[in-house]
Amino acid sequence: MQINESTLIRSQQSLLGYHSVLRNTYLLLSLTLLFSAAMAAYATVSGVSYAGSMMTFIGGFVLLFVTTALRNSGWGIVSIFAFTGCMGYSMGPMLNHFLHGYTNGAQLIMMALGGTGITFFASSAYLLVTKRELSHWGKFLMIGLIMCVVASLANIFLKMPALQLSIATLMTFISTMLMMYDTSRIIHNGETNYIMATISLYLDIQMLFQNLLMLLGVFNQRN
């Protein structure tokens, strides 16, 4: 009886620990997304160049490693805001392309933003209710992501619209699955550091938003 009670207590403590990580992750994710959106808006208004955007993106990539190294300290919070700010700022040229290259560019951006939000909340709600364990998706998603990166690099030279559409479609699917996979990892204690969990979900959300926007742009051109 003592063994059963101690096991139950440990299970309850673990469950509270998971929820604590999840709560902290969602709070930090909300704040970083708002900061990233503010930086993206500033970059759009200021008209940042592609060169400036690329330099900021590289800076963000460096900050990703810095944040990983500082994930267990208070400086990790500062670093993750710097990282997400750089990532948001680097999206300036892409947003300007839609705002000035399409008559309904602002509407397309809002549609992509809304679609991203709905997908994130729906997938999160599904996993919180069902508590499905999705660790077996890891290899499949990594292979798909590598294939998309290789295809994207090849298409820089091939410049095939059909291939670009296929990549954007597949990346939209993969980023959605990654959101579910990463959320499942948090729920089932696969990720216990809320800073690293926030980074994972932030990158999933950004990838989904960018590819949804690309798809909307392609279909808008066809229409």
N, C-alpha and C positions, 0 to 999 in steps of 0.2 A: 504493500500500500504506500509505503514511504517513497519507493522508486517511482510509482505512478504519479504521486503528487509532485515530486521534484522534477520529473519529466514535463509535467503540465506547466509548472512554474517557468521552467526554462523556455518552453514553447511560447508562453505568453510574453516573456521578456523579449524573445527574439522577434515576435510579431510586432511589438511596440517599437523595437529598434528599426525594423523595416519601414514602418509607417513614418517614423521620425526622419529617416533618410529621404523618403518620398516627399514628405511635407517640405523639408528644407530644400530639396531639389526643385520642386515646383515654385517655391517662393523665389529662389535665386534665379531660376529660369525666367520667370515673369519680369524681374527687374533687369536682367541682362538683355532680354528681348526688347524691352522699352528703350533702354540705352542704345542698343544697336540700331533700332528704328530711328531714333533721334539723330544718330550719327549718319545714317543713310540719307535722311532728309537734308541734313546740313551739306553733305557731299553733293547731293542733287542740286540744291540751290546755289552752292558755290561753284558748280560746274567743274568738279575735279576731272583732270585729264586721265586717259587710260594709263599713262606712265605713272602718274601719281597714285592711281588706284592699285596698280600692280605692286608698287613699292610698299603701299600700306598692307596689301595682302601678304606679301613676304614678311613684313613686320609682324602681322598677326600669326603667321605660321611659326615664327620664332617664339612669340608669346605663348603659343600652345605648349611648347616644351617647358617654358618657364613656369607656366601655371601647373603643369604636371609635377614639376619638381617642388613647387610650393603648396601642393594640394592639402597638406596637413598643418599649414600655418595660416595665420590671419592675412598674411601677404597674398595668399592664394586668392582671396576675395578681390583684392585690388587688381591682381594680375588677370583674373577672368573678365573683369570689366574692361580692362585695356584690350584684351584679346577680342571680345565680342564687339567692342567699339571699332577696332580696326576692320573686322569682318564686315560690319555694317557700312563703314565708310567706303570700303572697296567696292560696294555695290552701286555707288553713285553713277558711273558711266552706263551701266546696264539699265538703271531706272530712267536716266535721261534719254537713252535710246528709245525707250517705249513712250516716254512723255512727248518727245519731239518727232518721233518717227511714225507714230500712229495717231489718227484723229481721236481715237478713244483710248489712248494710252493710260490715262489715269484710271479709267474704268477697268482695264485689263489688270492693272496692278492691284486694284481693290478686289477683283475677282480671285486673283491668285492668292492674295492675303486671306480672304474669306475661306477659300477652299483649303488652304493650309491649316487654318484654325479649326475648321470643322473636322478635318481628318485627324488632327492631333487629339481633340477632345473625344471624338468617337472611339478612336483606338485605345486611348487611355481608360475611358469608361468601361470598354469591353474587357480589358485586362484586369481592372480593379474588381469587376464583378465576377469574372470567371476564374481569375488567378491562374491562367494557363501558363505553363512553363515552356518557354520557346528557345532554350539553349541550343537545341539541335538545328536551329536555323542558321547558326553562326557561319559555318563553312559555305553554305549555299549562298548567303548574302555577300560574303567576302569575294567569292569567285565571280558573282554577278557584277559587283562593284569594280573589280579589276578589269573585267571584260569591257565595261562601259568606259573606263578611263583610257584603255588602249584604243578603243574605237573612236573616242573623242579626239585623241592625239592624231590618229590616222586621218580623221575627217578634216583636220586643219589643212592637209594637203589635197585630199580628195574633193572636199567641198561638195558633198552630195546631200541635197536637201532631204531625200528619203532616209538616208542614214542618220542625219541629225534628228529627224522626227522619231525614228526608232529608238535612238539613244535617250532622248528626252522622255519618251514614254516608259522605257525600261527603268530609267533613273527615278521617275515618279513612283513607280511600283516599288523599287528597292528602298527608297527613302521612307516610304510608308511602312514597309516591313521592318526596317531598321528602328523606327520609332517604337513599334510593338516589341521588338526584340530587346531594345535597351530598357524599356519600361518593365518588361518581364524580369530582366536581370536585377533591377532595383527591388522589385517585389519579392523575389526569391533569393535575395542576399548575394547575387552575383556581383553587385557593385555596392559597396558600403560607404564610399566617399561621395558626399553630395556635390562637391565641386566637379569631380570627374563625371558624375552622372549628368550634371548640368551641361557640361561640354558636349557629351554624347548626344543628348536630346537637342541641344542648340544646333549642332551641325546637321542633324537629321532634318530639323525644321527648315533651316536655311536651304538645304539641298532640295527639299520638296517645293518650297516657294519658288526657287529659281527655275526649276524644271517645269512646274505648272505654268509659270509666266511664259517660258519659251513655247510650250504647247499652245497656249492661248494666242501667242503672237503668230505662230505658224498657221493656225486655223483662221485667224483674223485676216491674214494675207490672202488666203485661199478664197475667203468670202468677198 
